[in-house]
């Protein structure tokens, strides 16, 4: 069974307007995925949503990494490595979904986007924000 939508709360705000806007859009995209999986949407629609999430992640991470470099963030390499690990994992599950579009693959993707994204925003991105903003 597909998960419930992620409810956006102020807990997700890191205090950098442009990145907060991106995080909110990412949560909206993830919720579209949840709804498509709950509705047992057609495979192409779900794959299209996955592709849109991947594109948003790539663009968001590029923006965030530029922000970190521009602000001499000392943990840049570690943070960037987390981004790369998520992209690799997410891409792997997208391929798995293409090959076996069952509930197991959908649930695995939801685990990644829910757990990793939410944890990354409220821990690593918040830490970065606090250090950069001083």
N, CA, C and O atoms as CSV, one atom per row, in Angstrom:
chain,resi,resn,atom,element,x,y,z
A,1,UNK,N,N,0.842,-1.190,0.000
A,1,UNK,CA,C,0.000,0.000,0.000
A,1,UNK,C,C,0.883,1.247,0.000
A,1,UNK,O,O,1.834,1.346,0.775
A,2,UNK,N,N,0.568,2.160,-0.845
A,2,UNK,CA,C,1.348,3.392,-0.941
A,2,UNK,C,C,1.152,4.243,0.314
A,2,UNK,O,O,0.129,4.157,0.993
A,3,UNK,N,N,2.112,5.024,0.586
A,3,UNK,CA,C,2.117,5.847,1.798
A,3,UNK,C,C,1.234,7.071,1.660
A,3,UNK,O,O,0.833,7.479,0.570
A,4,UNK,N,N,0.956,7.632,2.822
A,4,UNK,CA,C,0.232,8.897,2.872
A,4,UNK,C,C,1.178,10.020,2.445
A,4,UNK,O,O,2.400,9.871,2.468
A,5,UNK,N,N,0.590,11.125,2.064
A,5,UNK,CA,C,1.386,12.279,1.678
A,5,UNK,C,C,2.227,12.770,2.856
A,5,UNK,O,O,1.872,12.575,4.019
A,6,UNK,N,N,3.333,13.402,2.530
A,6,UNK,CA,C,4.163,14.063,3.534
A,6,UNK,C,C,3.529,15.421,3.803
A,6,UNK,O,O,3.271,16.189,2.877
A,7,UNK,N,N,3.286,15.702,5.045
A,7,UNK,CA,C,2.721,17.005,5.395
A,7,UNK,C,C,3.858,17.994,5.603
A,7,UNK,O,O,4.737,17.776,6.437
A,8,UNK,N,N,3.836,19.080,4.842
A,8,UNK,CA,C,4.859,20.116,4.970
A,8,UNK,C,C,4.658,20.833,6.301
A,8,UNK,O,O,3.555,21.277,6.619
A,9,UNK,N,N,5.733,20.937,7.068
A,9,UNK,CA,C,5.682,21.672,8.331
A,9,UNK,C,C,6.886,22.605,8.395
A,9,UNK,O,O,7.817,22.499,7.597
A,10,UNK,N,N,6.847,23.506,9.347
A,10,UNK,CA,C,7.966,24.431,9.530
A,10,UNK,C,C,9.251,23.706,9.919
A,10,UNK,O,O,10.335,24.281,9.826
A,11,UNK,N,N,9.145,22.461,10.351
A,11,UNK,CA,C,10.329,21.664,10.678
A,11,UNK,C,C,11.256,21.542,9.462
A,11,UNK,O,O,12.468,21.380,9.611
A,12,UNK,N,N,10.680,21.621,8.272
A,12,UNK,CA,C,11.470,21.485,7.052
A,12,UNK,C,C,12.196,22.776,6.652
A,12,UNK,O,O,13.099,22.741,5.816
A,13,UNK,N,N,11.816,23.889,7.230
A,13,UNK,CA,C,12.430,25.162,6.858
A,13,UNK,C,C,13.856,25.231,7.397
A,13,UNK,O,O,14.119,24.919,8.559
A,14,UNK,N,N,14.769,25.651,6.516
A,14,UNK,CA,C,16.167,25.793,6.952
A,14,UNK,C,C,16.592,27.262,7.006
A,14,UNK,O,O,17.704,27.571,7.434
A,15,UNK,N,N,15.715,28.162,6.576
A,15,UNK,CA,C,16.004,29.589,6.682
A,15,UNK,C,C,16.739,30.184,5.500
A,15,UNK,O,O,17.226,31.311,5.585
A,16,UNK,N,N,16.833,29.455,4.399
A,16,UNK,CA,C,17.408,29.984,3.153
A,16,UNK,C,C,16.284,29.897,2.128
A,16,UNK,O,O,15.952,28.812,1.649
A,17,UNK,N,N,15.700,31.047,1.795
A,17,UNK,CA,C,14.448,31.099,1.036
A,17,UNK,C,C,14.475,30.263,-0.241
A,17,UNK,O,O,13.545,29.501,-0.507
A,18,UNK,N,N,15.517,30.400,-1.014
A,18,UNK,CA,C,15.585,29.679,-2.287
A,18,UNK,C,C,15.609,28.161,-2.079
A,18,UNK,O,O,14.964,27.424,-2.826
A,19,UNK,N,N,16.334,27.700,-1.087
A,19,UNK,CA,C,16.402,26.268,-0.803
A,19,UNK,C,C,15.111,25.776,-0.149
A,19,UNK,O,O,14.664,24.662,-0.424
A,20,UNK,N,N,14.513,26.594,0.711
A,20,UNK,CA,C,13.224,26.223,1.295
A,20,UNK,C,C,12.164,26.063,0.201
A,20,UNK,O,O,11.349,25.142,0.245
A,21,UNK,N,N,12.184,26.960,-0.768
A,21,UNK,CA,C,11.245,26.866,-1.902
A,21,UNK,C,C,11.454,25.552,-2.655
A,21,UNK,O,O,10.493,24.866,-3.001
A,22,UNK,N,N,12.701,25.214,-2.901
A,22,UNK,CA,C,13.025,23.966,-3.599
A,22,UNK,C,C,12.593,22.743,-2.788
A,22,UNK,O,O,12.055,21.787,-3.347
A,23,UNK,N,N,12.820,22.768,-1.500
A,23,UNK,CA,C,12.413,21.649,-0.646
A,23,UNK,C,C,10.896,21.468,-0.688
A,23,UNK,O,O,10.403,20.343,-0.763
A,24,UNK,N,N,10.167,22.571,-0.639
A,24,UNK,CA,C,8.701,22.503,-0.693
A,24,UNK,C,C,8.250,21.885,-2.023
A,24,UNK,O,O,7.343,21.053,-2.044
A,25,UNK,N,N,8.877,22.288,-3.120
A,25,UNK,CA,C,8.533,21.726,-4.437
A,25,UNK,C,C,8.864,20.238,-4.495
A,25,UNK,O,O,8.122,19.455,-5.087
A,26,UNK,N,N,9.963,19.855,-3.888
A,26,UNK,CA,C,10.347,18.442,-3.863
A,26,UNK,C,C,9.320,17.611,-3.084
A,26,UNK,O,O,8.947,16.518,-3.512
A,27,UNK,N,N,8.877,18.124,-1.960
A,27,UNK,CA,C,7.852,17.423,-1.185
A,27,UNK,C,C,6.560,17.315,-2.002
A,27,UNK,O,O,5.894,16.280,-1.966
A,28,UNK,N,N,6.204,18.363,-2.732
A,28,UNK,CA,C,5.006,18.297,-3.606
A,28,UNK,C,C,5.156,17.194,-4.642
A,28,UNK,O,O,4.212,16.445,-4.890
A,29,UNK,N,N,6.339,17.087,-5.252
A,29,UNK,CA,C,6.577,16.042,-6.255
A,29,UNK,C,C,6.498,14.646,-5.634
A,29,UNK,O,O,5.936,13.725,-6.227
A,30,UNK,N,N,7.059,14.501,-4.448
A,30,UNK,CA,C,7.011,13.209,-3.755
A,30,UNK,C,C,5.557,12.836,-3.451
A,30,UNK,O,O,5.170,11.674,-3.575
A,31,UNK,N,N,4.765,13.819,-3.057
A,31,UNK,CA,C,3.363,13.543,-2.778
A,31,UNK,C,C,2.602,13.150,-4.046
A,31,UNK,O,O,1.676,12.342,-3.983
A,32,UNK,N,N,2.981,13.709,-5.185
A,32,UNK,CA,C,2.366,13.273,-6.451
A,32,UNK,C,C,2.694,11.811,-6.707
A,32,UNK,O,O,1.849,11.062,-7.196
A,33,UNK,N,N,3.914,11.397,-6.381
A,33,UNK,CA,C,4.295,9.991,-6.528
A,33,UNK,C,C,3.444,9.120,-5.608
A,33,UNK,O,O,2.928,8.086,-6.033
A,34,UNK,N,N,3.297,9.533,-4.355
A,34,UNK,CA,C,2.465,8.770,-3.416
A,34,UNK,C,C,1.050,8.595,-3.972
A,34,UNK,O,O,0.497,7.496,-3.951
A,35,UNK,N,N,0.476,9.687,-4.467
A,35,UNK,CA,C,-0.896,9.612,-4.982
A,35,UNK,C,C,-0.992,8.688,-6.189
A,35,UNK,O,O,-1.952,7.928,-6.319
A,36,UNK,N,N,0.005,8.755,-7.073
A,36,UNK,CA,C,-0.009,7.883,-8.260
A,36,UNK,C,C,0.104,6.420,-7.851
A,36,UNK,O,O,-0.569,5.564,-8.425
A,37,UNK,N,N,0.940,6.127,-6.874
A,37,UNK,CA,C,1.079,4.748,-6.413
A,37,UNK,C,C,-0.173,4.274,-5.680
A,37,UNK,O,O,-0.587,3.125,-5.837
A,38,UNK,N,N,-0.781,5.157,-4.878
A,38,UNK,CA,C,-2.019,4.784,-4.170
A,38,UNK,C,C,-3.149,4.496,-5.148
A,38,UNK,O,O,-3.971,3.608,-4.923
A,39,UNK,N,N,-3.179,5.262,-6.241
A,39,UNK,CA,C,-4.237,5.102,-7.238
A,39,UNK,C,C,-3.929,3.969,-8.208
A,39,UNK,O,O,-4.689,3.707,-9.141
A,40,UNK,N,N,-2.804,3.304,-7.974
A,40,UNK,CA,C,-2.342,2.260,-8.900
A,40,UNK,C,C,-2.307,2.822,-10.326
A,40,UNK,O,O,-2.755,2.197,-11.288
A,41,UNK,N,N,-1.746,4.041,-10.408
A,41,UNK,CA,C,-1.651,4.733,-11.686
A,41,UNK,C,C,-0.877,3.920,-12.702
A,41,UNK,O,O,-0.143,2.991,-12.367
A,42,UNK,N,N,-1.063,4.297,-13.941
A,42,UNK,CA,C,-0.382,3.524,-14.975
A,42,UNK,C,C,1.129,3.682,-14.858
A,42,UNK,O,O,1.639,4.688,-14.365
A,43,UNK,N,N,1.801,2.683,-15.318
A,43,UNK,CA,C,3.255,2.579,-15.180
A,43,UNK,C,C,3.979,3.779,-15.786
A,43,UNK,O,O,4.938,4.284,-15.203
A,44,UNK,N,N,3.523,4.237,-16.952
A,44,UNK,CA,C,4.182,5.383,-17.593
A,44,UNK,C,C,4.048,6.646,-16.755
A,44,UNK,O,O,4.986,7.439,-16.663
A,45,UNK,N,N,2.877,6.834,-16.142
A,45,UNK,CA,C,2.666,8.026,-15.316
A,45,UNK,C,C,3.596,7.993,-14.101
A,45,UNK,O,O,4.187,9.009,-13.737
A,46,UNK,N,N,3.718,6.835,-13.488
A,46,UNK,CA,C,4.599,6.715,-12.324
A,46,UNK,C,C,6.053,6.924,-12.744
A,46,UNK,O,O,6.804,7.612,-12.052
A,47,UNK,N,N,6.453,6.336,-13.870
A,47,UNK,CA,C,7.826,6.520,-14.345
A,47,UNK,C,C,8.095,7.988,-14.691
A,47,UNK,O,O,9.191,8.493,-14.447
A,48,UNK,N,N,7.105,8.664,-15.251
A,48,UNK,CA,C,7.256,10.084,-15.565
A,48,UNK,C,C,7.446,10.886,-14.274
A,48,UNK,O,O,8.287,11.782,-14.217
A,49,UNK,N,N,6.671,10.565,-13.250
A,49,UNK,CA,C,6.797,11.251,-11.964
A,49,UNK,C,C,8.173,10.987,-11.350
A,49,UNK,O,O,8.800,11.895,-10.806
A,50,UNK,N,N,8.638,9.743,-11.442
A,50,UNK,CA,C,9.980,9.416,-10.947
A,50,UNK,C,C,11.038,10.225,-11.688
A,50,UNK,O,O,11.978,10.734,-11.077
A,51,UNK,N,N,10.886,10.343,-12.996
A,51,UNK,CA,C,11.823,11.137,-13.786
A,51,UNK,C,C,11.818,12.601,-13.385
A,51,UNK,O,O,12.865,13.247,-13.348
A,52,UNK,N,N,10.637,13.120,-13.086
A,52,UNK,CA,C,10.535,14.517,-12.653
A,52,UNK,C,C,11.190,14.713,-11.289
A,52,UNK,O,O,11.839,15.732,-11.050
A,53,UNK,N,N,11.020,13.744,-10.398
A,53,UNK,CA,C,11.668,13.833,-9.081
A,53,UNK,C,C,13.184,13.781,-9.246
A,53,UNK,O,O,13.906,14.545,-8.606
A,54,UNK,N,N,13.665,12.883,-10.099
A,54,UNK,CA,C,15.110,12.799,-10.337
A,54,UNK,C,C,15.637,14.120,-10.890
A,54,UNK,O,O,16.669,14.612,-10.434
A,55,UNK,N,N,14.946,14.693,-11.858
A,55,UNK,CA,C,15.386,15.972,-12.437
A,55,UNK,C,C,15.386,17.072,-11.377
A,55,UNK,O,O,16.309,17.886,-11.326
A,56,UNK,N,N,14.354,17.099,-10.530
A,56,UNK,CA,C,14.294,18.117,-9.476
A,56,UNK,C,C,15.435,17.916,-8.487
A,56,UNK,O,O,16.070,18.882,-8.065
A,57,UNK,N,N,15.698,16.654,-8.114
A,57,UNK,CA,C,16.805,16.380,-7.199
A,57,UNK,C,C,18.130,16.854,-7.782
A,57,UNK,O,O,18.923,17.495,-7.092
A,58,UNK,N,N,18.368,16.539,-9.050
A,58,UNK,CA,C,19.628,16.943,-9.682
A,58,UNK,C,C,19.769,18.460,-9.695
A,58,UNK,O,O,20.826,18.989,-9.352
A,59,UNK,N,N,18.713,19.159,-10.087
A,59,UNK,CA,C,18.766,20.620,-10.143
A,59,UNK,C,C,18.908,21.210,-8.741
A,59,UNK,O,O,19.675,22.149,-8.530
A,60,UNK,N,N,18.169,20.657,-7.795
A,60,UNK,CA,C,18.231,21.162,-6.426
A,60,UNK,C,C,19.624,20.955,-5.831
A,60,UNK,O,O,20.183,21.859,-5.209
A,61,UNK,N,N,20.176,19.764,-6.027
A,61,UNK,CA,C,21.499,19.493,-5.476
A,61,UNK,C,C,22.541,20.403,-6.104
A,61,UNK,O,O,23.451,20.863,-5.414
A,62,UNK,N,N,22.428,20.671,-7.392
A,62,UNK,CA,C,23.372,21.584,-8.046
A,62,UNK,C,C,23.273,22.976,-7.423
A,62,UNK,O,O,24.292,23.616,-7.161
A,63,UNK,N,N,22.050,23.443,-7.188
A,63,UNK,CA,C,21.844,24.746,-6.563
A,63,UNK,C,C,22.420,24.768,-5.150
A,63,UNK,O,O,23.109,25.713,-4.765
A,64,UNK,N,N,22.136,23.732,-4.393
A,64,UNK,CA,C,22.605,23.651,-3.013
A,64,UNK,C,C,24.134,23.579,-2.964
A,64,UNK,O,O,24.762,24.212,-2.115
A,65,UNK,N,N,24.722,22.815,-3.867
A,65,UNK,CA,C,26.181,22.685,-3.885
A,65,UNK,C,C,26.845,24.004,-4.276
A,65,UNK,O,O,27.896,24.354,-3.738
A,66,UNK,N,N,26.245,24.725,-5.197
A,66,UNK,CA,C,26.770,26.046,-5.554
A,66,UNK,C,C,26.687,26.979,-4.351
A,66,UNK,O,O,27.629,27.718,-4.063
A,67,UNK,N,N,25.563,26.939,-3.655
A,67,UNK,CA,C,25.399,27.752,-2.448
A,67,UNK,C,C,26.475,27.419,-1.416
A,67,UNK,O,O,27.066,28.317,-0.815
A,68,UNK,N,N,26.726,26.126,-1.215
A,68,UNK,CA,C,27.737,25.718,-0.230
A,68,UNK,C,C,29.123,26.202,-0.633
A,68,UNK,O,O,29.878,26.701,0.202
A,69,UNK,N,N,29.459,26.054,-1.923
A,69,UNK,CA,C,30.781,26.507,-2.379
A,69,UNK,C,C,30.907,28.022,-2.240
A,69,UNK,O,O,31.929,28.525,-1.773
A,70,UNK,N,N,29.866,28.746,-2.647
A,70,UNK,CA,C,29.904,30.202,-2.570
A,70,UNK,C,C,30.052,30.704,-1.138
A,70,UNK,O,O,30.544,31.809,-0.909
A,71,UNK,N,N,29.629,29.895,-0.184
A,71,UNK,CA,C,29.683,30.287,1.220
A,71,UNK,C,C,30.759,29.538,2.002
A,71,UNK,O,O,30.755,29.531,3.233
A,72,UNK,N,N,31.684,28.906,1.271
A,72,UNK,CA,C,32.809,28.201,1.889
A,72,UNK,C,C,32.367,27.244,2.997
A,72,UNK,O,O,32.944,27.227,4.084
A,73,UNK,N,N,31.342,26.454,2.706
A,73,UNK,CA,C,30.834,25.507,3.692
A,73,UNK,C,C,31.889,24.436,3.947
A,73,UNK,O,O,32.305,23.758,3.008
A,74,UNK,N,N,32.335,24.266,5.199
A,74,UNK,CA,C,33.455,23.353,5.472
A,74,UNK,C,C,33.142,21.868,5.252
A,74,UNK,O,O,34.059,21.080,5.021
A,75,UNK,N,N,31.881,21.478,5.318
A,75,UNK,CA,C,31.516,20.069,5.130
A,75,UNK,C,C,30.970,19.804,3.726
A,75,UNK,O,O,30.188,18.878,3.513
A,76,UNK,N,N,31.396,20.634,2.780
A,76,UNK,CA,C,30.902,20.530,1.405
A,76,UNK,C,C,31.089,19.122,0.830
A,76,UNK,O,O,30.142,18.549,0.291
A,77,UNK,N,N,32.276,18.568,0.935
A,77,UNK,CA,C,32.566,17.267,0.312
A,77,UNK,C,C,31.665,16.174,0.873
A,77,UNK,O,O,31.149,15.348,0.120
A,78,UNK,N,N,31.475,16.164,2.168
A,78,UNK,CA,C,30.613,15.164,2.807
A,78,UNK,C,C,29.159,15.335,2.358
A,78,UNK,O,O,28.477,14.354,2.061
A,79,UNK,N,N,28.692,16.576,2.311
A,79,UNK,CA,C,27.319,16.861,1.921
A,79,UNK,C,C,27.088,16.478,0.456
A,79,UNK,O,O,26.067,15.880,0.115
A,80,UNK,N,N,28.033,16.826,-0.390
A,80,UNK,CA,C,27.941,16.478,-1.817
A,80,UNK,C,C,27.923,14.957,-1.986
A,80,UNK,O,O,27.177,14.439,-2.816
A,81,UNK,N,N,28.731,14.244,-1.212
A,81,UNK,CA,C,28.751,12.780,-1.290
A,81,UNK,C,C,27.383,12.196,-0.919
A,81,UNK,O,O,26.960,11.196,-1.500
A,82,UNK,N,N,26.695,12.808,0.037
A,82,UNK,CA,C,25.340,12.360,0.380
A,82,UNK,C,C,24.397,12.558,-0.803
A,82,UNK,O,O,23.576,11.691,-1.100
A,83,UNK,N,N,24.516,13.680,-1.464
A,83,UNK,CA,C,23.691,13.932,-2.651
A,83,UNK,C,C,23.940,12.852,-3.702
A,83,UNK,O,O,22.999,12.284,-4.258
A,84,UNK,N,N,25.201,12.578,-3.966
A,84,UNK,CA,C,25.548,11.586,-4.990
A,84,UNK,C,C,25.035,10.198,-4.617
A,84,UNK,O,O,24.576,9.448,-5.479
A,85,UNK,N,N,25.115,9.860,-3.333
A,85,UNK,CA,C,24.621,8.552,-2.883
A,85,UNK,C,C,23.117,8.445,-3.084
A,85,UNK,O,O,22.622,7.402,-3.513
A,86,UNK,N,N,22.389,9.508,-2.781
A,86,UNK,CA,C,20.943,9.473,-2.982
A,86,UNK,C,C,20.606,9.334,-4.458
A,86,UNK,O,O,19.742,8.537,-4.825
A,87,UNK,N,N,21.271,10.094,-5.297
A,87,UNK,CA,C,21.000,10.016,-6.737
A,87,UNK,C,C,21.282,8.612,-7.264
A,87,UNK,O,O,20.508,8.086,-8.063
A,88,UNK,N,N,22.373,8.005,-6.829
A,88,UNK,CA,C,22.693,6.637,-7.251
A,88,UNK,C,C,21.627,5.653,-6.792
A,88,UNK,O,O,21.174,4.809,-7.565
A,89,UNK,N,N,21.229,5.767,-5.529
A,89,UNK,CA,C,20.224,4.859,-4.980
A,89,UNK,C,C,18.883,5.060,-5.663
A,89,UNK,O,O,18.225,4.090,-6.041
A,90,UNK,N,N,18.475,6.306,-5.824
A,90,UNK,CA,C,17.195,6.618,-6.454
A,90,UNK,C,C,17.168,6.103,-7.888
A,90,UNK,O,O,16.180,5.508,-8.320
A,91,UNK,N,N,18.249,6.331,-8.624
A,91,UNK,CA,C,18.329,5.855,-10.008
A,91,UNK,C,C,18.244,4.336,-10.058
A,91,UNK,O,O,17.578,3.781,-10.933
A,92,UNK,N,N,18.908,3.663,-9.134
A,92,UNK,CA,C,18.842,2.206,-9.084
A,92,UNK,C,C,17.426,1.704,-8.878
A,92,UNK,O,O,17.013,0.727,-9.503
A,93,UNK,N,N,16.679,2.369,-8.001
A,93,UNK,CA,C,15.295,1.955,-7.771
A,93,UNK,C,C,14.392,2.312,-8.949
A,93,UNK,O,O,13.412,1.615,-9.212
A,94,UNK,N,N,14.714,3.388,-9.654
A,94,UNK,CA,C,13.946,3.700,-10.871
A,94,UNK,C,C,14.105,2.573,-11.886
A,94,UNK,O,O,13.129,2.153,-12.506
A,95,UNK,N,N,15.327,2.084,-12.056
A,95,UNK,CA,C,15.589,0.975,-12.979
A,95,UNK,C,C,14.840,-0.265,-12.503
A,95,UNK,O,O,14.225,-0.971,-13.302
A,96,UNK,N,N,14.896,-0.524,-11.209
A,96,UNK,CA,C,14.167,-1.673,-10.657
A,96,UNK,C,C,12.673,-1.560,-10.946
A,96,UNK,O,O,12.031,-2.547,-11.307
A,97,UNK,N,N,12.114,-0.344,-10.784
A,97,UNK,CA,C,10.686,-0.154,-11.044
A,97,UNK,C,C,10.365,-0.409,-12.508
A,97,UNK,O,O,9.328,-0.991,-12.826
A,98,UNK,N,N,11.249,0.024,-13.402
A,98,UNK,CA,C,11.045,-0.245,-14.834
A,98,UNK,C,C,11.008,-1.734,-15.113
A,98,UNK,O,O,10.207,-2.196,-15.924
A,99,UNK,N,N,11.863,-2.481,-14.452
A,99,UNK,CA,C,11.983,-3.913,-14.708
A,99,UNK,C,C,10.913,-4.725,-13.996
A,99,UNK,O,O,10.457,-5.745,-14.514
A,100,UNK,N,N,10.511,-4.280,-12.811
A,100,UNK,CA,C,9.486,-5.007,-12.044
A,100,UNK,C,C,8.602,-3.991,-11.336
A,100,UNK,O,O,8.798,-3.712,-10.153
A,101,UNK,N,N,7.630,-3.436,-12.053
A,101,UNK,CA,C,6.840,-2.326,-11.518
A,101,UNK,C,C,5.792,-2.730,-10.486
A,101,UNK,O,O,4.676,-2.211,-10.506
A,102,UNK,N,N,6.128,-3.628,-9.606
A,102,UNK,CA,C,5.182,-4.067,-8.593
A,102,UNK,C,C,5.227,-3.217,-7.345
A,102,UNK,O,O,5.942,-2.218,-7.268
A,103,UNK,N,N,4.446,-3.640,-6.374
A,103,UNK,CA,C,4.336,-2.895,-5.120
A,103,UNK,C,C,5.664,-2.828,-4.375
A,103,UNK,O,O,5.945,-1.832,-3.708
A,104,UNK,N,N,6.488,-3.876,-4.479
A,104,UNK,CA,C,7.763,-3.878,-3.780
A,104,UNK,C,C,8.686,-2.770,-4.241
A,104,UNK,O,O,9.320,-2.100,-3.426
A,105,UNK,N,N,8.763,-2.577,-5.550
A,105,UNK,CA,C,9.620,-1.519,-6.088
A,105,UNK,C,C,9.072,-0.147,-5.715
A,105,UNK,O,O,9.838,0.753,-5.370
A,106,UNK,N,N,7.764,0.017,-5.782
A,106,UNK,CA,C,7.153,1.296,-5.403
A,106,UNK,C,C,7.388,1.615,-3.939
A,106,UNK,O,O,7.704,2.753,-3.591
A,107,UNK,N,N,7.236,0.610,-3.075
A,107,UNK,CA,C,7.452,0.816,-1.639
A,107,UNK,C,C,8.911,1.167,-1.353
A,107,UNK,O,O,9.190,2.001,-0.491
A,108,UNK,N,N,9.832,0.542,-2.064
A,108,UNK,CA,C,11.258,0.828,-1.865
A,108,UNK,C,C,11.567,2.271,-2.242
A,108,UNK,O,O,12.321,2.950,-1.545
A,109,UNK,N,N,10.991,2.738,-3.335
A,109,UNK,CA,C,11.201,4.128,-3.756
A,109,UNK,C,C,10.614,5.073,-2.715
A,109,UNK,O,O,11.230,6.081,-2.367
A,110,UNK,N,N,9.427,4.750,-2.221
A,110,UNK,CA,C,8.811,5.607,-1.208
A,110,UNK,C,C,9.663,5.658,0.062
A,110,UNK,O,O,9.789,6.714,0.682
A,111,UNK,N,N,10.242,4.532,0.445
A,111,UNK,CA,C,11.130,4.527,1.610
A,111,UNK,C,C,12.269,5.515,1.417
A,111,UNK,O,O,12.590,6.296,2.312
A,112,UNK,N,N,12.872,5.470,0.242
A,112,UNK,CA,C,14.011,6.345,-0.030
A,112,UNK,C,C,13.591,7.802,-0.001
A,112,UNK,O,O,14.194,8.611,0.704
A,113,UNK,N,N,12.564,8.140,-0.760
A,113,UNK,CA,C,12.206,9.553,-0.856
A,113,UNK,C,C,11.668,10.091,0.464
A,113,UNK,O,O,11.942,11.236,0.824
A,114,UNK,N,N,10.915,9.285,1.178
A,114,UNK,CA,C,10.384,9.769,2.459
A,114,UNK,C,C,11.484,9.863,3.505
A,114,UNK,O,O,11.729,10.931,4.067
A,115,UNK,N,N,12.131,8.759,3.757
A,115,UNK,CA,C,13.106,8.718,4.842
A,115,UNK,C,C,14.345,9.542,4.543
A,115,UNK,O,O,14.758,10.356,5.368
A,116,UNK,N,N,14.933,9.348,3.394
A,116,UNK,CA,C,16.189,10.027,3.106
A,116,UNK,C,C,15.987,11.517,2.925
A,116,UNK,O,O,16.703,12.322,3.521
A,117,UNK,N,N,15.022,11.886,2.111
A,117,UNK,CA,C,14.830,13.308,1.819
A,117,UNK,C,C,14.479,14.069,3.091
A,117,UNK,O,O,15.081,15.102,3.387
A,118,UNK,N,N,13.512,13.564,3.838
A,118,UNK,CA,C,13.101,14.262,5.054
A,118,UNK,C,C,14.278,14.346,6.029
A,118,UNK,O,O,14.544,15.412,6.584
A,119,UNK,N,N,14.974,13.248,6.238
A,119,UNK,CA,C,16.117,13.259,7.146
A,119,UNK,C,C,17.198,14.217,6.657
A,119,UNK,O,O,17.779,14.959,7.449
A,120,UNK,N,N,17.464,14.202,5.371
A,120,UNK,CA,C,18.512,15.068,4.817
A,120,UNK,C,C,18.165,16.542,5.034
A,120,UNK,O,O,19.023,17.337,5.416
A,121,UNK,N,N,16.915,16.897,4.791
A,121,UNK,CA,C,16.512,18.294,4.950
A,121,UNK,C,C,16.630,18.718,6.412
A,121,UNK,O,O,17.240,19.744,6.712
A,122,UNK,N,N,16.055,17.940,7.317
A,122,UNK,CA,C,15.983,18.396,8.711
A,122,UNK,C,C,17.288,18.237,9.473
A,122,UNK,O,O,17.452,18.828,10.540
A,123,UNK,N,N,18.217,17.452,8.949
A,123,UNK,CA,C,19.500,17.331,9.645
A,123,UNK,C,C,20.618,18.013,8.868
A,123,UNK,O,O,21.141,19.035,9.314
A,124,UNK,N,N,20.988,17.475,7.735
A,124,UNK,CA,C,22.156,17.970,7.002
A,124,UNK,C,C,21.957,19.369,6.416
A,124,UNK,O,O,22.840,20.220,6.517
A,125,UNK,N,N,20.800,19.601,5.806
A,125,UNK,CA,C,20.579,20.931,5.229
A,125,UNK,C,C,20.432,21.985,6.321
A,125,UNK,O,O,20.909,23.110,6.172
A,126,UNK,N,N,19.781,21.624,7.407
A,126,UNK,CA,C,19.652,22.574,8.523
A,126,UNK,C,C,21.037,22.876,9.107
A,126,UNK,O,O,21.342,24.033,9.399
A,127,UNK,N,N,21.868,21.857,9.278
A,127,UNK,CA,C,23.238,22.054,9.802
A,127,UNK,C,C,24.000,23.001,8.882
A,127,UNK,O,O,24.660,23.933,9.342
A,128,UNK,N,N,23.904,22.754,7.582
A,128,UNK,CA,C,24.579,23.613,6.612
A,128,UNK,C,C,24.088,25.048,6.736
A,128,UNK,O,O,24.890,25.982,6.747
A,129,UNK,N,N,22.792,25.224,6.829
A,129,UNK,CA,C,22.212,26.561,6.950
A,129,UNK,C,C,22.720,27.281,8.198
A,129,UNK,O,O,23.111,28.447,8.136
A,130,UNK,N,N,22.711,26.585,9.313
A,130,UNK,CA,C,23.159,27.197,10.569
A,130,UNK,C,C,24.623,27.601,10.500
A,130,UNK,O,O,25.001,28.665,10.990
A,131,UNK,N,N,25.447,26.756,9.891
A,131,UNK,CA,C,26.875,27.070,9.800
A,131,UNK,C,C,27.130,28.235,8.843
A,131,UNK,O,O,27.968,29.096,9.115
A,132,UNK,N,N,26.417,28.259,7.740
A,132,UNK,CA,C,26.625,29.315,6.737
A,132,UNK,C,C,26.102,30.657,7.240
A,132,UNK,O,O,26.743,31.694,7.064
A,133,UNK,N,N,24.944,30.620,7.859
A,133,UNK,CA,C,24.334,31.857,8.346
A,133,UNK,C,C,24.989,32.363,9.621
A,133,UNK,O,O,24.844,33.531,9.984
A,134,UNK,N,N,25.723,31.461,10.310
A,134,UNK,CA,C,26.485,31.836,11.495
A,134,UNK,C,C,25.584,32.286,12.571
A,134,UNK,O,O,26.046,32.645,13.654
